[in-house]
Amino acid sequence: MYASSTKSTGPPGRMKKDESLLGKLGGTLVRKKKAKEVSDLQEEGKNAINAPLLPSSADLLPEELLLDESAEKTMLDPTSRENPKFKELQKVLIDWINNELEEERIIVKDLEEDLYDGQVLQKLFEKLSGRKLNVAEVTQSEIGQKQKLQTVLEAVNDLLRPQGWTIEWGVDLIHCKNLVAIVYLLVALAMHFLAPIRLPEHVSVQVVVVKKREGILQTSHVTKELTTTTEMMMGRFERDAFDTLLDHAPDKLNVVKTFADGVYLVLLMGLLEDYFVPLYNFYLTPESFEQKVHNVAFAFELMQDGGLKKPKARPEDVVNLNLKSTLRVLYNLFTNYKSAE
């Protein structure tokens, strides 16, 4: 039997010293790694604090990431898309379009998806302006759609630019479904043609501007004001004969206020059209604002049944004693029935 032997690679003291050195070295490397992670985390936090709230590159659409040098594109900030007032503005505009194009059997559900090809914008402009545009009725190709948009927007711009409007829309913006540009355009049309709607006041959105400089994407935020106050928006229009009348004889117009609750308007339509209006259809002695609005709205329906165009004034304007709006309604009745026996 032989005694087993173990081959030693070095003195015991040297081995313990080496193990201790490796342990210390490993600990140092771990500490340095952790220190670097902390430093990176601090830097990331610092950048997050100092930088504006911008979408990451992963959140940008591919076309934004493929910008040419010095090119620029804009997109609606995600937080603004969820803004309740911005959503309300879109709903008001959608309801207005659907009401205007009801006879065309056109139903708009989404401004981005339904207006980008120019078809709805064409029909809307033709209805509002009473002018027929020389464009193809239906176009499926991108080229055809852009040609239609070009024709429609040229007509719109020719109408609005002399009134001092800043053109915040364009063929490419509309066709690429830029919601801010679409809303800008619709607000301008609604205001110019005195749409019988109430646009929400002080609606602003944040737009992300993406630029490419020296191969690097740069982003910034810009605030876009879509609406101001009702008074300021209505003040854009030229003064007419009604303004002159209000300036020179305001005391003689107080009688107009008697139509504010809608009762006289309803009864007047019955007299003009020679029929009896059942009392259950309206409030003979309205007390609340809602009841008065109901009466005026009902009177407007009777006017349309009698062959008149839908009044541009809103029922709420008449109830709120807006003299100019009420005068327009009464003048419309006068011009339609002045020759009646």
PyMOL commands that set and color helices and strands:
alter all, ss='L'
color gray80, all
select helices_A, chain A and resi 12-50+57-59+62-65+78-81+84-100+102-104+111-115+119-129+142-163+171-175+179-192+230-234+241-248+250-259+263-273+279-281+289-305+315-319+323-337
alter helices_A, ss='H'
color red, helices_A
select strands_A, chain A and resi 72-76+204-213+216-225
alter strands_A, ss='S'
color yellow, strands_A
deselect
rebuild
show_as cartoon
